């Protein structure tokens, strides 16, 4: 019923217990659990906003990486370090 990851186990356990209690009370309603990061079935535009937000974040991150490598090389030069 449960995957080895504890983050997935608790919602499944709560779902099983809740549906068991509902059956004991003769209810016809049931709980459903799905494991998706974000449920975007109702709003497909949300997926585009998330994609472009993450894409912009990665562009900013990529712009900051080359100076990091350059500073590392300058530090190696100062201490007369050799690279492998």
Secondary structure, DSSP 4 states (H G I P E B T S, - for coil): ---S-HHHHHHHHHHHHHHHHHHHTT----------SS--SS-HHHHHHHHHHHHHHHHHHHHHHHHHHHHHHHHHHHTT----
